[in-house]
Amino acid sequence: MASLSDSTWFHHLEQQRQQKRTNRQFSMALAQSIQLNLMAHDIVLAAALDQPLHLDNKEALEHWSAERLHAEGLEADHHALVRLTQQLKAQLQEKIA
């Protein structure tokens, strides 16, 4: 008898959950790399990162980092962290300055 854990649907769901978890961890590392306080209410990251305005700072950074990783074909690793840190700094300086 086939079990739920053997189904393609289940494996796809688990992959999505792992990807979300990885992206959440990656975006937190990205914020830490530039000492960005995602809880600060004096900045709206969604606007600065060209994300939907209904997203809070944490969600906006998660969406932005997922988009950048995908667009550049990168895995969420140290190399990507260095590269996206530079991009994030540049984009924030451009939009906030």
N, C-alpha and C positions, 0 to 999 in steps of 0.2 A: 504494500500500500504506500502510495506517495504521500509524503508529509508536506506541510506548508513550507518548511524551511528548504525544501528541494525545488520549489517553484521558481520560475523565471521572475515572476512578479515580486516575490519576496526578496530575491537577490537584488533586483533593481531598486526596491525600496531601501534596502540596507545600504546600497551604494550611495543613494541620494542622502541618506542620513549621515553617512560618514563624510561625504563631501561637504555638507553643511557644517558639520562639527569642525572639520579641517579648516574651512574658510573662516569660521568664527575665531578659531585659535590664531590663524594667520593674521586676520585683521586686528586682533588685540596686540599681537607682536608688532605689527606695523604702527599702531598708535603709540606703543611704548617706545619704539625706535626714534620717534620724534617728540616724545614726551607730550603727547596730545591727550588732554583730559576729555574723554568722551562724555562725561557727566556735566561738563560746563554748559551753562545755559546762555552764555554770552556769544556763542558762535553756533551758526546753523550750518552744519557740514553738508547737508543735502544740497543747499544752494551752491556752496563752494565747489562741490564735487559733481555738479550737474546731475543730481539724483532727484527722484520725486520728493516734493517738499513735505509729504506726510510722514516720511521716514525720520526716526530719531537719529542722533549722531552715530550710534553704534550700528544701526541698520544701514545707514547711508554709507559708512565706511566698508561694511561687509559687501554691499552691492557693488561699490566702486572697485574694491579689490578683486571680487569675483570676475567682474567685467574685464579688468586689466589683465588678470591671469589668463583668461580665455582668449582675449584679443591678441596677446603676445605668445600664446602657446606655452605658457610657463606652468610648472608645478609649484605648489606652495612649499618652497624650500628656502635655504639661506640666500642663494643667488637671486631668487625672485624678491625676497625681502629687501635686499640691498637695492635692487633696481626700482621696485615700487616705492621704497622710501624716498628715493630721489624724485620720482615723479610726483608723489604726494606733496613733498615740500614745495616743488616748483608750482604745482597747481594751486596750492593754498596761498603761496606768496603772490601769485598772479591775481587771484580772485579777491584776496583780503587787502592787499596793499593799495 
